[in-house]
Amino acid sequence: MRMIVTGGGTGGHLFPGIAVAEAMLERFPDGEVLFVSTDRAIDNKALRGRPFRTGSISCQPLKGKSLRAAAKSLFRLPFSIWQALKLVRDFRPELVLGVGGYVTGPVVLAARLLGVKTCIHEQNSIPGMANRMLGKIVDRIYISIPGSEKFFPQSKVVLTGNPVRAELLGRQENFRSTGEKFRLLVLGGSQGAHRVNELVVGALCQGLAGKEIEVFHQTGAQDEEWVRKAYAEAGISATVSGFITEMAKAYARADLVVSRAGATTLAELAALGKPAILIPYPYAADDHQSTNARFLADGGAALVFAEKELDEARLAEALASLRGSREQLAKMAEKMKGYARPEATAAIVEESLQLLKAA
């Protein structure tokens, strides 16, 4: 088995691909997987030490960019496709799986031109531009959230759910203390979120300072220093990190998670049964994070606040209310578990193997 997985630029694109790549190698120990990503730091950090080969191609995003930046990206596109063609020819995969991000386009297109079987996985409720275009030419389309099939040719779509990293599913010990401390995990995404950091720090330092609370806060590199200083000055017990590497432990310790609403984070919350306050990123393509979040909020698994309507006082009120109601947190956790699809990774592996058998 020789397979290329391609995607990157954010943890939300990388981690589902990592889950499938590792599952495929577990199924075929003598096989080989090449993970093609961008050359951004987040990609390099997430892929370091994994049991597969890695590579990258030079390309830039199109959507959401200025006219000048988009023109520059289009000018580079033929070179990106040439790089991808060379990479696919050299590796000779039987299958290529795209998991999202602008790097996916050239690699999946190159594979299709060379006659290799191709699949894509869409994490979000509203597909990104690359996957919408690729959906017309690939052999299979795996989706995470019911409703997103309407954007693709129906005959190609399989509802699988969103793969969750094996290290999260395999580490569900209860790290929580037996004391009365309320443990809060804050996630702005793999690169942090400045406004989420401001809101949470303001809410905790003004509204809950001095309470029995412990915070684990992933800030992104730019905000790490000032967030750590603010908690220290307010006397709040906090572990602050630009990027959390031991996510299994961080999730297991949390009574409540405050987070953006990227699809991969939501899949992890569901798999681990973690109640959440969600603050969707307002500038996500097609506002897909708001749609993602509503899917969980409608079922009672999470509270959702639009960023423009949220201030520190309102967030402090919501945190204080949940902190004081273990019963409500337990109900939200149970609802969250109902959205879990722990079989997602295995489903993608099996569907992909069936595709190859049918060839």
N, C-alpha and C positions, 0 to 999 in steps of 0.2 A: 504494500500500500504506500503510495506516494501522493501526498496531498499538500496543496498550498492553502493557507488561511491568510486572508488579507483584510486589513482595516486598521484604524488607529486615529490618533489625535486627541482622544479622550479615553478615560478609563471605561466609560460606558460602551465604547466600541471594542476596546481591547479585551476586557475580561470574558465576555461570552465566547470570543474566538479562542482565548486561552483554554477555556473549559472544554470546548469541542476538540481542540488540538490534542490536549492531554488525554481525553477519553479515547480518541482514535489510536493514539500510541499505546494505550493500555490494552486496547482490543487487538492491535497488531504490533507486538513488541519489536519485530524486525522491520517495521515500516519506518518511514521518514516523513516528517512534516517541516515545511518551510513557512515561517510566519513573516509576511511582507507588510511592513508598516511605514510610517513616516520616520524621519530622523529626529523627531522632537524628544525632549528630555523625558516626558511622561511615558512615551512608548519604550524608550530604552530602559527606564527604571522598572516598568511593569513586566518586561520580557526577560530581564536579566536572570540568569540561573535556571531558566525553564528547559525542559528536556527536548527541545527542538531547535532547528536552525532558524536564524533570523536574517532578514534582509530588508532593504528599503529602496524606494525609488524617489526621485525628485519631482514633486508636484505641489500645487497650491490650490486652495479652495476657490470656488467661483461664487457661490451664493452668499449674499450678505456683504459683499465687498464693494468698494468704490469702483467706478467705471475704469479708472486707471489700473487698479489692482486686478480686476477681472480680465482686462485686456492682457495684462502680463501673464496671468494664469493660462489664458487661451494660447498665447504665444509659446508657452512652455509645454503645452499638452502633447504635441507630436513627439517631442523628446521623451516625455513620460511614457507614452505608449511604446516607443522604441525600446526604452529600458525594460518595460514590462514584457515585451515580446522576447527579448534576449533572456530574461530571467526565467520565463516559462519554458522556453526551448531548452535551456541548460538543465533545469531541474526535472523536466519530463513528468509532470504530475498526471495522475489518473483523474483527479478531481480538484476543483478550485472553489473555495467557499469565501464569499465576501461578507463581512460583518459590519460594514458601515464606515463612513468617513470618506473623504475625497480620494484617498489612495486606492480605494476599492475599484473605482471606475476603470483606470487604465489596466489594472491587473486582470480583472474579470473580462474586460473587452479583449485583451490579448489572448486569454485562454480560449474564449469563444472563437476568435479568428483562427486559432490553431487546432480547433476541433476537440478541445478538452471539455468534459462535462463540467457545468457550472451551476452553482447555487448561491443564493444570498439569504441573509437573515436580517429581518427588520425588527429592531427592539421596540420602537415607539409606536404609538397609536396612529400617528401621521408620518408616513415615510419621508425621508430626506430626498433631495433632488437626485443624488447618485443612484439610490435604490429604485426610485420611480423609473428612471431611464433604463437601468439594468434589468428591471423586471420584464421588459419586453423581449430580452434576448436570452435570459438564463433558462436552465432546465427545471429548476425547483426554486420556490420562494417560501421560506420559513418565517412565520409571523409569531409575535409574542402576545398580542392583545386582540381579542375578537373585535371586528369592525374594520381593521386595517386591510382586510382582504379586498375591500372595494376599490383600492387603488391599484390592484394588480389583475392580470389575467387569471380568472377563477380556476382554470384547470391546472395551474402550476402551484397553487397555494396549499400549504400544510400548516395547521395551527400546532405549534410545538411548545410555546412558552419561551422564556428567556433563560439560557443556560447560566447557572451559578457555579462559581469556582469550587472545585472539590474541597479545597482547604477550608472553605466556609461551612460546607455541609458536613464535613467530617469533624468539626471542632465545635460542638454545641454544649460543652460543659458549662455549668453554672458558676461563673466567676464572681457573682454578686456577694457582697458581705452579708453577714447576718444582722448587721446593725440597721439603723433607721435612715442611713444616707440615701438620698435620691440621686440616681446616676443618669446623667444626660450625655448623649453622644451627639455631636454637631458635625454635619458633613455638608460642605458646600459643593461637592464634586471633587474629582481627582485633582483639580487645580485650585480649589478653594473658590469662595464667592464673597467678595468684599462686603456687599450689602447684608448678606446673611450674617457675616461676622459682626458687623456693626449692630444689627438688631439684637442678636443673642447676647453679646457683651453688654449692651445697654440695658436689656431686660434683666439680666442676672445681677449686674452691679447696682442697678437702681432699685429693682423690685425684690430680689431674692438674696441680696448680700447678707451674710451672717446666718443664713438658713443651713440646715443639714443637707448640703448638696455637693456632689462631686461631678466635675465636667471633664469629658474627653473631647477635644476640639481639633478637628482637621481644618487648618486655616488657609492652606496654600502658602507658598514661600514668602510672598510679599507682606502678608499680614501677621506672620508668626510672632514677631518681636513685640509689637504693640499689644496684641491680644494677651500674650503671656504677662506683660507688665500690668495691664488693666485688671486681670484676675488677681494678681498678687497684691495690688494696692487695695482691692476690695475685700481681701481676705477669703477669697473663694478657692477651694481646693480644685486645681485644674491641671490636667496633662495636656499640653498644647504642642501640636506638631504640624509642620507644613504638609506632610503626607504621612498617613498612617500605613505602615507596612503589615502589622499584625491585626488585620481587620477582623479575623475570627474572634480574637480576644476582645477587641473593642465592642463588637456587636454583643457578645455574650454578657458583657458587664452592664449593658445599657438597660435601664427601665423604660426610656423614651428616646427617640431619635428626632432631631430637628435637621431637615435636609432639603436640598433641591429635589426635583422630581424627575431625574433622569431614569430611563426605563430599567437600566441595570441595577441601580440602587434600589428601586422599588421591588425588583425581582428578589434581591437579597433580603430586603425587609420581610417580604412574604415568606420566603423559604425559612427564615429564622423566627418568624412570628413576633416582629417588633412593632409596637404602636409608634405612630409618627405624627409630627407636625410638619407639613410640607409647604415650602415656599417656592413655587415654580419659577424658573428663570424666565423673566418676561420677554427676553429677546431671542429665545430659542426659535428655530425655523418653524414657521406655521403655528407658533405657540403650542408645540406638541407637549411640552411639560405640563401645561395646565390640563390638557386632555388626559394625559397619563394620570395625573393626580386625582382628577374627578372620578376616574374609574374606581379608585380605592375609597375616596371620601363618600361616594354614593352608597357603598357597602358598610360604612361605619368603621373602617379600619384606620382612618387617618383624619386629622383636621387639616384643612387647606386654607391658606391665606394668600391672596394676591399681594405681591410685593408693594405695589403702589398704595394699597389700602392698609398696610401694616406699619405700626410704629412700636417703639420699645414698650410703651405702657400696655398696649393690647397684647403683645406677645408675653409680657410678664404675667398678665392676668391669665392667659391660657396655660402657661407653664405652672402657675400656682394652683390652678384648678385641677390639673391632671396630677400634680404632685400630691395633692390632698385626697385623691380618689384612686386607690389601688384597684378597686372594683372596676372602674371605668377603663383603666389601663389593661386589665385582664380581658375585658370584653373586646377592646380594640385589638389586642394581640390575637385573640381567637378568630376574629373576623379577618385579620391580616393573613393568618395561616390558610384561610379558605381560598386565598388567591394564589397559593404556591403551586408551582409546577416542577416538582423535583425531578421529574422524568424528562425535562426539556433537552438536556444534553444527549441522553440516550436516544431520544426520538430523532434528533437531527442526525446522529451517527447512523441509526437504522435506516432512515429514509434515504440518506446519501448512498448507503451500500445497496439498497434496492434499486436506486437509480443506475448504479454501475452494473448491476446484474442484468438490468433490462437493456443495457446498451448492445 
